[in-house]
Amino acid sequence: MRIFLIFLLFLFLSALVIVSNDNLHLKNKNEAMQFGRLYYSWLLNLGYNTYKTTGYIVKFDWLPNQNNSLNNTNESK
């Protein structure tokens, strides 16, 4: 439950940043539609960047090379 609330707080704060950066007044229908387009675009970019970053992290070789790690430990003795 706590993670869900943190996620909602993150979405709310990101919406506030978009409204304040573009000086939007959400009572105006045109500016509310502009906010919707900007927020949707921001969410798509967030998803795409998360996808690209996750793909890069998964392809990264996280395990050390066993030959190098054995040689390093033997040489240090």
Secondary structure as the mmCIF struct_conf table of DSSP 4:
data_model
#
loop_
_struct_conf.conf_type_id
_struct_conf.id
_struct_conf.beg_label_comp_id
_struct_conf.beg_label_asym_id
_struct_conf.beg_label_seq_id
_struct_conf.end_label_comp_id
_struct_conf.end_label_asym_id
_struct_conf.end_label_seq_id
HELX_RH_AL_P HELX_RH_AL_P1 ARG A 2 ASN A 21
TURN_TY1_P TURN_TY1_P1 ASP A 22 ASN A 23
TURN_TY1_P TURN_TY1_P2 LEU A 26 LYS A 27
BEND BEND1 ASN A 28 ASN A 28
HELX_RH_AL_P HELX_RH_AL_P2 LYS A 29 LYS A 59
BEND BEND2 PHE A 60 PHE A 60
BEND BEND3 LEU A 63 LEU A 63
HELX_LH_PP_P HELX_LH_PP_P1 PRO A 64 ASN A 65
HELX_RH_AL_P HELX_RH_AL_P3 GLN A 66 GLU A 75
TURN_TY1_P TURN_TY1_P3 SER A 76 SER A 76
#
